[in-house]
Amino acid sequence: MQNDKPLKNAVGKKVGQAIYVHRSAVDHLQTSAKDNLSLALQRVPEDFQWSVLKVSGRNDQTFSFLDYQDFSTVAFPELRASLLVNLSEQGAKLRKYSDANPPILHRKELLLAPDHPQRDEFAKLTQFLECKGLFKNMSNKGTRRIWMKTLAEAGLTVKGPHIVQIDLISEESAKKSAEDMNGPEKNTVERHKTAITRAALSAPMYLLFTGGLIRRDRTILDYGCGQGDDIRALQSDGYTVEGWDPHYRPDPSALKKSQITNLGFVLNVIEDPEERAEALRRAFSLTELCLAVSVMLYGKADLSGVRPYRDGYLTSRQTFQKYYTQAELRDFVGSVLNVEPIAVGQGIFLVFRDELEEQRYLLRRQIGFRGREHRAVPKPSAPQKPTPKESTGKLSKTIIQDLAAEIRAYGRQLDTSELPKSLMTRLSRSKQGLQYAASLAIADIGHEELEKIVAARTEELSLHFAMHAFSQRRSYSSFPPELRRDIRAFFGSHKKATEAGQSLLYSIGNQNLLLEDAVTAAAAGIGHLEQGRFQFPANRRQQLSVRLRGFVALAERLAGDLSEATLLKIHITSRKLTALSYADFETSFLPRLMNRVKVEFDTFNVSAIDHFTTNDVRLLYLKSRYMASDHPMRNAQIAFDRKVQALASLNFANEGPSFRDFAGALTKAGVKIPS
């Protein structure tokens, strides 16, 4: 017989008929709830990090496992995800919450046991805010944006686990600012102050360049160029670049059509949403081939000391910042321009006006920009030594070797239009046909090597067509001529190429096949496999099976280029990928995690977490698992790893012990970290 009595517990925050308790306090639940909780926990994945439990209803049958930020370091933890388990139904329901304006938690002390060491500290914070009258009319203060506005009106801001007074803003001016959130004067915001000085190409310009889109025979417009560092870097290396900025370079003559346009970190400093959309439309109208759009993302900025302003934040310098999630930016660009954008990095998308150029770019990206497409980033070039001219009327060894290099890159016979101009000129002078020269080049390559090249190229193209299944443009006529030649050479027909892509796509979704590939890769020393999670160095991605590479490629469709990460982790069973970036990976025995990007296929959610600025210290343990066999430091790393593994008090499963536990164990055992 079911228990219909309302919940009665020693601890917990009661909302209606539900009760919320911290994970550390679940033992204080009544017996029936604890018994059913053990059943509900069986449906919670091991890698789901929940901190708060919600028990709903009258019969202790429905549980929500809530993933909130850490209680000890955040005054008002934000809800990131919830997992709903109803024992009367099958399975569990996962819900993700937007990074832009998530629900937040108040009155943390109510969730803790009476003897919890931090309960009094949290209660004092609540009491202080109650005295300020901030907990009145709480029905609409449950999300971050409204709560931050409420604090700003009271002249308060959040700093970690504490509330502090805003020194530079009086209570009256803070209130006025909050009241004016929907209609400030434009001169309130000083946009030009957001422009920074750069010592290298900006991230979007760098990706345009390494992606083969910026070339010397193309025109480039930097729309909103700021102080113009990108312009100077490219112009000094011989590129045709114009720049326009309303403050630093207001000359309207620069606003003319260009083949490549960069709208770099402009949208996020415009406080007016309609003006923001108009800037995007105008930049695209000036673009003939490709537009790059980049903004600042949530998770990559310190929001302490800023106050809510319209749909973003206003800083003490009177600059505005609108932060986006990856999905929010994709939706905004797509809805304004009515074109499907392509993610190339965190907060960076490309929008193509030219379909052929888009297909060329996607194909080059799929095969890793091999061959002559991969060039050095612009820098002052050294004087070029003259090369000796080829003698006429002779097919020299140099021509054969250069042609062999081109055939290796394409994996097939070439058309004359695909040859570099210099090679075509020398071939013409030799008075020999391409067919004859190619036969000699293929002989120079050798049959065995050529077979491997063809097999690898077929895999790459199959992966390209697997990813192409998500594109809005699928017609054969939209493909550039070189891709049509690839289709004929490697598949025979467009239909067979499409079928190969679909077959590969289905196999990428097969967990058993992915696990087999991960076992093989781990056995080959490429990475480490543990409990369905395969972690490996990002720079060894091309050594993996086409299925594992396809899993990463799917993640990059949502998050953009992940090749700059140190390690990639494929969560095979939970259908996620995590890109991890570590400081001093090559030299440190215990590299520190700086940031990570998490991509979830089930929800299409992309989240970026900055571990450095939040002082969340996490180390990479047992680094030797991810080092190449010929690495000069590998033996020393193995020796150190064995020492720490021998410490019985430490468990290195999953992410391993906390920094505090690890440091304490090393100190107690007298183990020193090699310098």
C-alpha positions as CSV (number, residue, x, y, z in Angstrom):
1,M,0.0,0.0,0.0
2,Q,1.4,3.4,-1.0
3,N,2.3,6.0,1.6
4,D,0.2,9.1,0.9
5,K,1.5,11.2,3.8
6,P,3.4,14.4,3.0
7,L,7.2,14.2,3.2
8,K,8.6,14.8,6.7
9,N,12.4,15.0,7.0
10,A,14.9,16.4,9.4
11,V,16.5,18.5,6.7
12,G,15.5,19.8,3.3
13,K,14.1,22.8,1.4
14,K,10.4,22.3,0.9
15,V,8.8,23.7,-2.2
16,G,5.1,22.6,-2.5
17,Q,5.0,18.8,-1.9
18,A,8.6,18.4,-3.0
19,I,11.8,18.4,-0.9
20,Y,15.3,19.3,-1.9
21,V,18.4,18.0,-0.1
22,H,22.1,18.1,-0.7
23,R,23.8,14.9,-1.7
24,S,25.6,14.8,1.7
25,A,22.3,14.9,3.5
26,V,20.3,12.1,1.9
27,D,20.7,9.9,5.0
28,H,18.4,12.3,6.7
29,L,15.5,11.4,4.4
30,Q,12.7,9.2,5.9
31,T,13.2,5.5,5.4
32,S,10.7,5.0,2.5
33,A,12.4,7.7,0.5
34,K,15.9,6.2,1.1
35,D,14.7,2.7,0.1
36,N,13.3,4.0,-3.2
37,L,16.3,6.2,-3.7
38,S,18.6,3.2,-3.9
39,L,16.4,1.9,-6.8
40,A,16.4,5.2,-8.6
41,L,20.2,5.5,-8.3
42,Q,20.6,2.4,-10.4
43,R,19.3,4.4,-13.4
44,V,21.8,7.3,-12.9
45,P,24.9,7.0,-15.2
46,E,28.2,6.9,-13.4
47,D,29.5,10.0,-15.0
48,F,26.4,12.2,-14.2
49,Q,27.6,14.5,-11.5
50,W,24.6,15.4,-9.3
51,S,24.8,17.5,-6.1
52,V,21.2,18.0,-5.1
53,L,18.3,15.5,-4.9
54,K,14.7,16.5,-5.3
55,V,12.0,14.1,-4.1
56,S,8.6,14.9,-5.7
57,G,5.1,14.0,-4.8
58,R,3.5,12.1,-2.0
59,N,4.7,8.6,-2.6
60,D,8.5,8.8,-2.8
61,Q,8.4,7.4,-6.4
62,T,9.9,10.4,-8.3
63,F,13.4,11.6,-7.9
64,S,15.3,14.4,-9.8
65,F,19.1,14.3,-9.6
66,L,20.2,17.9,-10.1
67,D,23.7,19.0,-11.3
68,Y,24.4,22.3,-9.6
69,Q,27.7,24.2,-9.4
70,D,29.8,23.5,-6.3
71,F,28.2,24.7,-3.1
72,S,31.4,25.8,-1.4
73,T,32.7,28.2,-4.0
74,V,29.5,29.6,-5.6
75,A,27.0,31.8,-3.6
76,F,24.1,30.9,-5.9
77,P,24.8,27.7,-7.8
78,E,23.5,27.4,-11.3
79,L,21.5,24.4,-12.5
80,R,23.3,22.7,-15.4
81,A,21.3,19.6,-15.9
82,S,18.6,17.4,-14.2
83,L,17.9,13.7,-14.5
84,L,14.3,12.7,-13.7
85,V,13.7,9.1,-12.5
86,N,10.1,7.9,-12.0
87,L,10.1,4.4,-10.6
88,S,6.7,3.7,-12.1
89,E,8.1,4.4,-15.6
90,Q,11.0,3.0,-17.6
91,G,14.4,4.8,-18.0
92,A,15.3,8.3,-17.0
93,K,14.8,11.7,-18.6
94,L,17.8,14.1,-19.0
95,R,17.3,17.9,-19.4
96,K,20.0,20.4,-20.0
97,Y,19.8,24.0,-19.0
98,S,21.1,27.0,-21.1
99,D,24.3,28.6,-20.0
100,A,22.8,31.9,-20.9
101,N,20.2,32.2,-18.1
102,P,20.0,29.0,-16.0
103,P,17.9,28.5,-12.9
104,I,19.8,29.2,-9.6
105,L,19.6,28.0,-6.1
106,H,18.9,30.2,-3.0
107,R,19.0,29.4,0.7
108,K,21.6,26.7,0.4
109,E,21.8,26.0,4.1
110,L,18.3,24.4,4.1
111,L,19.6,21.6,2.0
112,L,22.4,20.6,4.4
113,A,22.4,18.6,7.6
114,P,22.3,20.5,10.9
115,D,25.9,19.6,11.7
116,H,27.3,20.5,8.2
117,P,30.3,22.8,8.8
118,Q,29.2,25.4,6.2
119,R,25.5,25.6,7.2
120,D,26.0,28.6,9.5
121,E,28.0,30.4,6.9
122,F,25.3,30.0,4.2
123,A,22.6,30.9,6.8
124,K,24.4,34.2,7.5
125,L,24.3,35.1,3.8
126,T,20.6,34.4,3.6
127,Q,19.9,36.4,6.7
128,F,21.9,39.4,5.2
129,L,19.8,39.3,2.0
130,E,16.6,39.0,4.0
131,C,17.5,42.1,5.9
132,K,17.9,43.9,2.6
133,G,14.4,42.7,1.5
134,L,15.7,40.8,-1.5
135,F,13.8,37.6,-0.8
136,K,10.4,39.3,-1.2
137,N,8.3,38.3,-4.3
138,M,10.6,35.4,-5.3
139,S,8.3,34.0,-8.0
140,N,10.3,35.6,-10.8
141,K,13.8,35.6,-9.2
142,G,14.7,32.0,-9.9
143,T,17.1,32.6,-12.9
144,R,20.5,34.1,-13.0
145,R,19.6,37.2,-15.1
146,I,16.8,38.4,-12.9
147,W,18.6,37.6,-9.7
148,M,21.8,39.5,-10.8
149,K,19.6,42.4,-11.7
150,T,18.0,42.3,-8.3
151,L,21.4,42.3,-6.6
152,A,22.6,45.2,-8.8
153,E,19.6,47.3,-7.9
154,A,20.6,46.8,-4.2
155,G,24.2,47.8,-5.0
156,L,25.5,44.3,-4.6
157,T,27.4,41.8,-6.7
158,V,28.5,38.2,-6.4
159,K,32.2,37.3,-5.9
160,G,32.6,33.6,-5.6
161,P,30.8,32.4,-2.4
162,H,30.3,35.9,-1.1
163,I,28.1,39.0,-1.7
164,V,30.1,42.3,-1.9
165,Q,29.1,46.0,-2.2
166,I,29.7,47.6,-5.5
167,D,32.1,50.4,-4.6
168,L,32.0,52.3,-7.9
169,I,28.3,52.4,-8.2
170,S,25.9,53.9,-5.7
171,E,22.7,52.2,-4.8
172,E,20.7,54.9,-6.7
173,S,22.8,54.7,-9.9
174,A,22.7,50.9,-9.8
175,K,18.9,51.0,-9.5
176,K,18.6,53.5,-12.3
177,S,20.9,51.4,-14.5
178,A,18.7,48.3,-13.9
179,E,15.5,50.3,-14.7
180,D,17.1,51.5,-18.0
181,M,18.0,48.0,-19.2
182,N,15.6,48.2,-22.1
183,G,16.4,51.7,-23.4
184,P,19.7,53.3,-22.6
185,E,21.2,56.1,-24.6
186,K,23.8,54.8,-27.1
187,N,26.5,57.1,-25.7
188,T,26.2,55.3,-22.4
189,V,28.3,52.4,-23.9
190,E,31.8,53.1,-25.1
191,R,32.3,50.4,-27.6
192,H,35.7,51.4,-28.8
193,K,37.2,50.5,-25.5
194,T,36.7,46.8,-26.2
195,A,39.3,46.9,-29.0
196,I,42.5,45.2,-27.9
197,T,46.1,45.1,-29.2
198,R,47.2,41.8,-30.7
199,A,50.6,40.2,-31.1
200,A,49.3,37.5,-33.4
201,L,46.4,36.9,-35.8
202,S,43.0,36.9,-34.1
203,A,41.3,33.5,-33.7
204,P,38.8,33.9,-36.6
205,M,41.5,35.3,-39.0
206,Y,43.8,32.5,-38.1
207,L,41.1,29.9,-38.9
208,L,40.3,31.6,-42.2
209,F,44.0,31.5,-43.1
210,T,44.8,28.0,-42.0
211,G,41.5,26.8,-43.6
212,G,42.8,28.0,-47.0
213,L,40.2,30.7,-47.4
214,I,42.6,33.7,-47.2
215,R,44.9,33.7,-50.2
216,R,47.0,36.3,-52.0
217,D,44.6,36.3,-55.0
218,R,41.6,37.2,-52.8
219,T,40.3,40.4,-51.2
220,I,39.7,40.5,-47.5
221,L,37.5,42.9,-45.4
222,D,37.9,43.2,-41.7
223,Y,34.5,44.6,-40.6
224,G,34.9,46.2,-37.2
225,C,38.7,45.9,-37.3
226,G,39.4,47.7,-34.0
227,Q,43.0,48.9,-33.9
228,G,43.9,47.0,-37.1
229,D,46.5,44.5,-36.0
230,D,45.1,41.7,-38.2
231,I,45.2,44.1,-41.2
232,R,48.9,45.0,-40.6
233,A,49.9,41.4,-40.2
234,L,48.3,40.3,-43.5
235,Q,49.3,43.3,-45.5
236,S,52.9,42.9,-44.5
237,D,52.9,39.5,-46.0
238,G,51.4,40.6,-49.3
239,Y,47.6,40.1,-48.8
240,T,44.9,42.5,-50.1
241,V,43.1,43.6,-46.9
242,E,40.8,46.5,-46.1
243,G,39.6,47.4,-42.7
244,W,36.7,49.5,-41.3
245,D,35.8,50.4,-37.8
246,P,33.4,53.1,-36.6
247,H,35.9,54.6,-34.2
248,Y,39.5,53.7,-35.4
249,R,38.9,53.5,-39.2
250,P,35.6,55.2,-40.1
251,D,36.4,55.8,-43.8
252,P,33.3,54.5,-45.7
253,S,35.3,53.9,-48.8
254,A,36.7,50.7,-47.1
255,L,33.1,49.2,-47.1
256,K,33.2,47.6,-50.4
257,K,32.6,44.0,-51.5
258,S,35.3,41.5,-50.7
259,Q,35.6,37.8,-51.2
260,I,36.3,37.1,-47.5
261,T,34.9,39.2,-44.7
262,N,35.7,38.9,-41.0
263,L,33.1,40.1,-38.4
264,G,35.4,39.4,-35.4
265,F,34.1,40.0,-31.9
266,V,31.8,42.8,-33.0
267,L,28.3,41.5,-32.3
268,N,29.0,41.0,-28.6
269,V,29.9,44.7,-28.0
270,I,26.7,46.1,-29.6
271,E,24.0,46.6,-26.9
272,D,21.1,47.1,-29.3
273,P,19.8,43.7,-30.6
274,E,18.4,45.1,-33.8
275,E,21.6,47.0,-34.6
276,R,23.5,43.7,-33.9
277,A,21.4,41.9,-36.5
278,E,21.8,44.8,-39.0
279,A,25.6,44.6,-38.5
280,L,25.5,40.9,-39.4
281,R,23.4,41.5,-42.4
282,R,25.6,44.3,-43.7
283,A,28.8,42.3,-43.3
284,F,27.2,39.4,-45.2
285,S,26.0,41.8,-47.9
286,L,29.7,42.8,-48.5
287,T,30.8,39.2,-48.8
288,E,31.2,37.3,-52.1
289,L,32.6,33.9,-50.8
290,C,32.7,33.5,-47.0
291,L,31.9,35.5,-43.8
292,A,33.5,34.6,-40.5
293,V,31.5,35.5,-37.4
294,S,32.9,35.4,-33.9
295,V,31.8,36.4,-30.4
296,M,32.6,35.9,-26.8
297,L,31.1,32.8,-25.1
298,Y,29.8,32.2,-21.6
299,G,32.4,30.3,-19.6
300,K,35.3,32.3,-21.0
301,A,34.9,35.5,-19.1
302,D,34.9,36.6,-15.5
303,L,31.5,38.1,-14.7
304,S,32.4,39.4,-11.2
305,G,32.1,43.2,-11.0
306,V,29.7,43.5,-14.0
307,R,26.0,44.2,-13.9
308,P,23.2,43.1,-16.1
309,Y,22.4,45.5,-19.0
310,R,19.7,44.7,-21.6
311,D,20.6,41.1,-22.7
312,G,24.2,41.3,-21.6
313,Y,26.4,43.0,-19.1
314,L,27.9,46.5,-18.5
315,T,31.4,46.7,-17.1
316,S,33.0,49.4,-14.9
317,R,34.7,50.8,-18.0
318,Q,31.2,51.5,-19.6
319,T,31.7,48.7,-22.2
320,F,29.0,46.3,-23.1
321,Q,29.4,42.5,-23.5
322,K,26.8,40.1,-24.8
323,Y,27.9,36.5,-24.1
324,Y,26.5,33.6,-26.2
325,T,26.4,29.9,-26.0
326,Q,27.6,28.0,-29.1
327,A,24.0,26.9,-29.9
328,E,22.7,30.4,-29.4
329,L,25.2,31.9,-31.8
330,R,24.4,29.3,-34.4
331,D,20.7,30.0,-34.2
332,F,21.2,33.7,-34.3
333,V,23.4,33.7,-37.4
334,G,21.2,31.1,-39.2
335,S,17.9,33.0,-38.4
336,V,19.3,36.4,-39.5
337,L,21.0,35.3,-42.7
338,N,18.8,32.3,-43.5
339,V,22.0,30.3,-44.3
340,E,23.3,27.3,-42.4
341,P,26.5,28.4,-40.6
342,I,29.5,26.0,-40.0
343,A,31.2,25.9,-36.6
344,V,34.9,26.2,-36.9
345,G,35.8,27.0,-33.3
346,Q,34.4,28.0,-29.9
347,G,32.3,31.1,-30.7
348,I,33.4,31.1,-34.4
349,F,31.2,30.2,-37.4
350,L,31.7,30.5,-41.1
351,V,28.8,31.5,-43.5
352,F,29.4,30.7,-47.1
353,R,27.7,32.7,-49.9
354,D,29.4,30.5,-52.6
355,E,28.3,26.8,-52.5
356,L,31.4,25.5,-54.4
357,E,33.7,27.3,-52.0
358,E,31.8,25.8,-49.1
359,Q,32.2,22.3,-50.5
360,R,35.9,22.8,-51.1
361,Y,36.4,24.0,-47.5
362,L,34.5,21.1,-46.0
363,L,36.4,18.6,-48.0
364,R,39.8,20.2,-47.1
365,R,38.8,20.2,-43.5
366,Q,37.8,16.6,-43.6
367,I,41.1,15.5,-44.9
368,G,43.1,17.7,-42.5
369,F,44.2,20.4,-45.0
370,R,47.0,18.2,-46.3
371,G,49.5,19.0,-48.9
372,R,50.1,22.6,-50.2
373,E,46.9,23.9,-48.5
374,H,48.7,23.9,-45.1
375,R,50.9,27.0,-45.0
376,A,52.6,29.0,-42.4
377,V,50.8,31.9,-40.7
378,P,51.8,35.3,-42.2
379,K,55.1,36.7,-41.0
380,P,57.9,38.7,-42.7
381,S,59.2,36.5,-45.4
382,A,62.9,35.8,-46.0
383,P,64.3,36.6,-49.5
384,Q,63.7,33.7,-51.8
385,K,66.7,32.1,-53.5
386,P,66.2,31.7,-57.2
387,T,65.6,28.1,-58.3
388,P,67.4,26.6,-61.3
389,K,65.3,26.5,-64.4
390,E,64.3,23.1,-65.8
391,S,65.8,22.3,-69.2
392,T,63.3,22.2,-72.0
393,G,62.4,19.1,-73.9
394,K,63.2,16.7,-70.9
395,L,61.0,15.2,-68.2
396,S,63.3,15.7,-65.3
397,K,63.4,13.8,-62.0
398,T,62.2,16.9,-60.2
399,I,59.0,17.1,-62.3
400,I,58.3,13.4,-61.6
401,Q,58.8,13.8,-57.9
402,D,56.7,16.9,-57.7
403,L,53.9,15.3,-59.7
404,A,54.2,12.2,-57.4
405,A,53.7,14.5,-54.4
406,E,50.4,15.8,-56.0
407,I,49.2,12.3,-56.7
408,R,49.9,11.3,-53.1
409,A,47.7,14.2,-51.9
410,Y,44.8,13.4,-54.3
411,G,45.2,9.6,-54.4
412,R,44.2,9.6,-58.1
413,Q,45.0,10.8,-61.6
414,L,45.0,14.6,-61.8
415,D,43.3,17.0,-64.2
416,T,45.6,19.8,-65.6
417,S,43.5,22.4,-63.7
418,E,44.5,20.8,-60.4
419,L,48.2,21.1,-60.9
420,P,50.2,24.1,-59.4
421,K,50.9,26.6,-62.2
422,S,54.7,26.2,-61.7
423,L,54.5,22.5,-62.2
424,M,52.2,22.8,-65.2
425,T,54.6,25.3,-66.8
426,R,57.6,23.0,-66.3
427,L,55.6,20.0,-67.7
428,S,54.6,22.0,-70.8
429,R,58.3,22.9,-71.4
430,S,59.3,19.2,-71.2
431,K,56.9,18.6,-74.2
432,Q,55.6,15.5,-72.5
433,G,51.9,14.8,-71.8
434,L,50.3,14.6,-68.4
435,Q,49.3,10.9,-68.9
436,Y,52.9,9.8,-69.6
437,A,54.3,11.9,-66.8
438,A,51.7,10.6,-64.3
439,S,52.6,7.0,-65.2
440,L,56.2,7.6,-64.3
441,A,55.2,9.4,-61.1
442,I,52.9,6.4,-60.1
443,A,55.8,4.0,-60.8
444,D,57.9,6.2,-58.5
445,I,55.3,5.9,-55.8
446,G,55.0,2.2,-56.0
447,H,52.0,-0.1,-56.1
448,E,51.9,-0.9,-52.4
449,E,52.1,2.7,-51.2
450,L,49.5,3.7,-53.8
451,E,47.0,1.1,-52.5
452,K,47.4,2.5,-49.0
453,I,46.9,6.0,-50.3
454,V,43.7,5.1,-52.2
455,A,42.3,3.2,-49.2
456,A,43.0,6.2,-46.9
457,R,41.5,8.6,-49.4
458,T,38.4,6.5,-49.8
459,E,37.9,6.5,-46.1
460,E,38.3,10.3,-45.9
461,L,35.8,10.8,-48.7
462,S,33.3,8.4,-47.1
463,L,33.6,10.4,-43.9
464,H,33.1,13.6,-45.9
465,F,29.8,12.2,-47.3
466,A,28.8,10.9,-43.8
467,M,29.1,14.5,-42.6
468,H,27.4,15.7,-45.8
469,A,24.3,13.9,-44.7
470,F,23.7,16.8,-42.2
471,S,24.0,19.5,-44.9
472,Q,21.1,21.3,-46.5
473,R,22.9,21.1,-49.8
474,R,23.2,17.6,-51.2
475,S,22.9,17.9,-55.0
476,Y,25.7,16.6,-57.2
477,S,25.7,19.9,-59.1
478,S,26.7,21.8,-56.0
479,F,30.0,20.0,-55.8
480,P,33.2,21.5,-57.1
481,P,34.8,19.8,-60.1
482,E,37.6,18.2,-58.1
483,L,35.1,16.5,-55.8
484,R,33.2,15.2,-58.8
485,R,36.5,13.7,-60.0
486,D,37.0,12.1,-56.6
487,I,33.5,10.6,-56.8
488,R,34.1,9.0,-60.2
489,A,37.6,7.7,-59.2
490,F,36.9,6.3,-55.8
491,F,33.2,5.3,-55.9
492,G,32.1,5.3,-59.6
493,S,28.9,7.3,-58.9
494,H,27.3,9.9,-56.6
495,K,24.8,7.3,-55.4
496,K,27.6,4.9,-54.3
497,A,29.5,7.7,-52.6
498,T,26.3,8.7,-50.7
499,E,25.7,5.1,-49.7
500,A,29.3,4.7,-48.4
501,G,28.8,7.9,-46.3
502,Q,25.5,6.6,-44.9
503,S,26.9,3.2,-44.0
504,L,29.8,4.9,-42.2
505,L,27.4,7.2,-40.3
506,Y,25.4,4.2,-39.1
507,S,28.6,2.5,-37.9
508,I,29.7,5.6,-36.0
509,G,26.5,5.2,-34.0
510,N,27.2,1.6,-33.2
511,Q,28.7,1.5,-29.7
512,N,30.0,-2.1,-30.0
513,L,32.0,-1.1,-33.1
514,L,33.3,2.1,-31.5
515,L,34.4,0.1,-28.5
516,E,36.2,-2.5,-30.7
517,D,38.1,0.4,-32.4
518,A,38.9,2.0,-29.1
519,V,40.3,-1.3,-27.7
520,T,42.5,-1.6,-30.8
521,A,43.7,1.9,-30.6
522,A,44.5,1.6,-26.9
523,A,46.4,-1.7,-27.5
524,A,48.4,0.2,-30.1
525,G,49.4,2.8,-27.5
526,I,47.4,5.7,-28.9
527,G,45.3,6.4,-25.8
528,H,43.7,4.9,-22.7
529,L,40.3,3.1,-22.5
530,E,38.5,2.9,-19.2
531,Q,34.8,2.1,-18.5
532,G,33.6,3.1,-22.0
533,R,35.6,6.3,-22.1
534,F,38.5,6.5,-24.6
535,Q,41.0,9.4,-24.1
536,F,43.8,10.1,-26.5
537,P,46.1,12.9,-27.7
538,A,44.3,15.2,-30.2
539,N,47.4,15.3,-32.4
540,R,47.1,11.5,-33.0
541,R,43.6,11.6,-34.2
542,Q,44.5,10.7,-37.8
543,Q,46.0,7.4,-36.5
544,L,42.5,6.3,-35.3
545,S,39.9,4.3,-37.2
546,V,37.6,6.2,-39.5
547,R,34.7,5.5,-37.1
548,L,36.5,7.2,-34.1
549,R,37.6,10.0,-36.4
550,G,33.9,10.3,-37.5
551,F,32.8,10.6,-33.8
552,V,35.2,13.6,-33.4
553,A,34.0,15.1,-36.7
554,L,30.4,15.0,-35.5
555,A,31.4,16.8,-32.3
556,E,33.2,19.4,-34.4
557,R,30.0,20.1,-36.4
558,L,28.6,21.4,-33.1
559,A,31.7,22.9,-31.4
560,G,34.0,23.8,-34.3
561,D,37.7,22.9,-34.6
562,L,39.0,20.9,-31.6
563,S,42.5,20.2,-32.9
564,E,44.0,22.7,-30.5
565,A,43.0,20.6,-27.5
566,T,45.6,18.5,-25.7
567,L,43.5,15.4,-25.2
568,L,40.1,14.3,-26.6
569,K,37.8,11.9,-24.6
570,I,35.1,9.9,-26.4
571,H,32.3,8.8,-24.0
572,I,31.1,5.8,-26.0
573,T,28.1,4.8,-24.0
574,S,26.9,8.3,-23.0
575,R,27.4,9.8,-26.5
576,K,29.6,12.7,-25.5
577,L,33.0,14.1,-26.4
578,T,35.2,16.2,-24.1
579,A,38.1,18.3,-25.4
580,L,40.7,19.0,-22.7
581,S,43.5,21.6,-22.8
582,Y,46.4,21.3,-20.4
583,A,49.2,23.7,-19.6
584,D,52.8,22.5,-20.1
585,F,51.8,19.1,-21.3
586,E,55.1,18.4,-23.0
587,T,57.3,19.3,-20.0
588,S,55.2,18.9,-16.8
589,F,54.9,15.5,-15.0
590,L,51.5,16.7,-13.8
591,P,49.9,19.1,-16.4
592,R,47.2,21.3,-15.1
593,L,43.8,21.3,-16.8
594,M,43.1,24.9,-18.1
595,N,39.8,24.4,-19.8
596,R,37.5,21.9,-21.4
597,V,34.8,21.8,-24.0
598,K,32.0,19.3,-23.6
599,V,29.8,18.3,-26.6
600,E,26.7,16.2,-25.9
601,F,25.1,14.6,-29.0
602,D,21.8,13.7,-27.4
603,T,21.0,17.4,-26.6
604,F,23.3,19.1,-29.1
605,N,24.6,21.1,-26.2
606,V,28.2,22.6,-26.2
607,S,29.6,24.0,-23.0
608,A,33.0,25.5,-22.3
609,I,34.4,25.4,-18.7
610,D,37.4,27.5,-17.7
611,H,39.2,25.7,-14.8
612,F,42.0,28.2,-14.5
613,T,40.1,31.5,-13.8
614,T,37.8,29.7,-11.3
615,N,40.9,28.2,-9.6
616,D,39.5,24.7,-10.0
617,V,42.8,22.8,-9.9
618,R,42.7,19.5,-11.7
619,L,45.8,17.6,-12.8
620,L,46.4,15.0,-15.5
621,Y,47.6,11.8,-13.7
622,L,49.5,9.0,-15.3
623,K,50.5,11.1,-18.3
624,S,52.6,8.3,-19.7
625,R,49.4,6.7,-21.1
626,Y,49.3,9.5,-23.7
627,M,53.0,9.8,-24.7
628,A,54.5,8.4,-27.8
629,S,56.8,5.5,-27.4
630,D,59.8,7.6,-28.6
631,H,59.1,10.6,-26.4
632,P,62.4,11.6,-24.7
633,M,60.6,12.1,-21.3
634,R,58.5,8.9,-21.4
635,N,60.7,6.7,-19.3
636,A,61.0,9.3,-16.6
637,Q,57.2,9.8,-16.7
638,I,56.6,6.0,-16.4
639,A,58.9,5.9,-13.3
640,F,57.0,8.7,-11.7
641,D,53.6,7.3,-12.6
642,R,54.5,4.0,-11.0
643,K,55.5,5.7,-7.8
644,V,52.1,7.5,-7.4
645,Q,50.2,4.4,-8.5
646,A,51.8,2.6,-5.6
647,L,50.2,4.9,-3.1
648,A,47.4,2.8,-1.7
649,S,45.3,5.8,-0.5
650,L,44.8,7.1,-4.0
651,N,42.3,5.9,-6.6
652,F,43.1,6.9,-10.2
653,A,39.9,5.7,-11.8
654,N,38.1,8.2,-14.0
655,E,39.6,11.7,-13.4
656,G,41.5,10.4,-10.3
657,P,41.8,11.9,-6.8
658,S,41.3,15.6,-6.0
659,F,44.2,17.9,-6.0
660,R,44.1,18.2,-2.2
661,D,44.0,14.4,-1.6
662,F,46.8,13.9,-4.1
663,A,49.1,16.5,-2.7
664,G,48.5,15.2,0.8
665,A,49.3,11.7,-0.2
666,L,52.5,12.7,-1.9
667,T,53.6,14.8,1.1
668,K,52.9,12.0,3.5
669,A,54.8,9.4,1.4
670,G,57.7,11.7,0.7
671,V,57.3,11.4,-3.1
672,K,58.8,14.4,-4.9
673,I,57.7,15.6,-8.3
674,P,60.7,15.6,-10.7
675,S,61.8,19.0,-11.9
